[in-house]
Amino acid sequence: MDTMHRVVMVSCAALLLAQVLMKSRTGQELPVHVAFRVFSSGRVTVKVDGDVRHQGIYELSANNLAIDAIKMAVPMRSVKLSVTDSAVAGLSLQNGSAVTLELLPDGSHHLAVTDIGVSERMVLGIPLDISTMSEADFGRLPGIGPALAKRIADCRQKNGGVLRVEDLVMIEGVGEKKYRLILSYLQPSKTK
């Protein structure tokens, strides 16, 4: 019984110590790596990759710039990043932006801001913009095969490159049930 009592005491002490250590780490500024999240207003989800120590998905304040995302991900070597040195560094990040830092052999760097790919946006729950999706992108939506993806892209093309989300139900093969299935993946159409 005495041995059992010691095992319980050691286990309790270990749990308490683990909590203290975890609390002491939360004060550090560490990047957050989370696969799924709930979006709140004033926040954007961005992907940071390239020559940084902590590649991944970050949730940032909506007023953060590309330079802020790179600094959070910690460049592989010291690099001068400032808004005045590069127009890209001062770009405001949008929900679904992808920021890439490339460190060049001559000591300079290249910073690029693009968009996260459609598949990743779907997994992260970032709404897709129907006006910028390709035929292949439409094919990634659930229930949309290659033929229907082509009809959607063709319909948008026939309408001068404009297609509102609500117009999808008018396309042959997109019934009410399929429309409701894909609606959660799409960004609402901007009102005219």
WOVENUR-V130904 format. One record per residue. RES is the residue in one small letter. SS is DSSP state (helix for helix, strand for strand, loop for the rest). PHI is phi in degrees with one decimal (* if undefined). Layout:
# WOVENUR-V130904
res ss phi
RES SS PHI
RES SS PHI
This chain:
# WOVENUR-V130904
res ss phi
m loop *
d helix -63.3
t helix -64.9
m helix -62.9
h helix -61.6
r helix -66.6
v helix -61.9
v helix -64.6
m helix -64.3
v helix -64.5
s helix -62.3
c helix -62.4
a helix -64.1
a helix -64.2
l helix -63.5
l helix -63.3
l helix -62.8
a helix -61.2
q helix -64.6
v helix -63.8
l helix -63.9
m helix -64.9
k helix -63.9
s helix -70.2
r helix -80.5
t loop -67.8
g loop -75.1
q loop -77.8
e loop -87.3
l loop -114.2
p loop -66.8
v loop -95.3
h loop -114.3
v loop -129.7
a loop -78.9
f loop -126.3
r loop -153.5
v loop -101.0
f loop -81.2
s loop -120.5
s loop -65.3
g loop 82.4
r strand -124.5
v strand -128.9
t strand -107.0
v strand -130.8
k strand -107.6
v strand -121.1
d strand -148.2
g strand 102.7
d loop -87.9
v strand -128.1
r loop -74.9
h loop -124.4
q loop -66.6
g strand 157.5
i strand -100.9
y strand -123.4
e strand -104.1
l strand -124.9
s strand -64.5
a loop -62.5
n loop -93.7
n loop -73.3
l strand -106.0
a helix -57.0
i helix -60.9
d helix -64.6
a helix -64.2
i helix -64.6
k helix -62.7
m helix -64.7
a helix -82.3
v loop 62.1
p strand -57.4
m loop -64.7
r loop -141.5
s loop -60.9
v loop -142.6
k loop -80.7
l loop -116.2
s loop -147.0
v loop -63.4
t loop -75.2
d loop -80.4
s loop -148.4
a loop -63.9
v loop -67.1
a loop -58.7
g loop -91.3
l loop -69.0
s strand -73.1
l loop -87.5
q loop -106.5
n loop -60.5
g loop 97.3
s strand -71.8
a strand -121.5
v strand -110.9
t strand -125.4
l strand -109.3
e strand -118.2
l strand -91.2
l loop -91.3
p loop -58.2
d loop -79.9
g loop 95.9
s loop -85.2
h strand -145.8
h strand -127.4
l strand -116.0
a strand -130.3
v strand -123.1
t strand -128.4
d strand -113.5
i loop -64.0
g loop -61.5
v helix -58.2
s helix -60.8
e helix -66.0
r helix -61.8
m helix -63.9
v helix -64.6
l helix -80.5
g loop 78.5
i loop -88.7
p loop -58.3
l strand -92.7
d loop -93.6
i loop -60.9
s loop -78.1
t loop -112.4
m loop -75.0
s loop -88.6
e helix -57.9
a helix -63.5
d helix -63.2
f helix -60.4
g helix -65.9
r loop -82.8
l loop -70.4
p loop -63.1
g loop 83.3
i loop -109.2
g loop -90.7
p helix -60.0
a helix -66.0
l helix -69.7
a helix -60.5
k helix -64.6
r helix -62.4
i helix -65.6
a helix -63.3
d helix -63.8
c helix -61.5
r helix -63.5
q helix -62.4
k helix -65.5
n loop -96.4
g loop 71.9
g loop 82.8
v loop -115.5
l loop -147.9
r loop -89.5
v helix -54.8
e helix -62.6
d helix -75.2
l helix -58.8
v helix -65.9
m helix -82.6
i loop -86.8
e loop -57.9
g loop 104.2
v loop -108.3
g loop -88.4
e helix -60.4
k helix -65.5
k helix -67.1
y helix -59.6
r helix -63.5
l helix -64.3
i helix -91.7
l helix -57.4
s loop -67.8
y loop -90.7
l strand -106.3
q loop -75.3
p loop -56.7
s loop -66.7
k loop -75.1
t loop -72.3
k loop -90.4
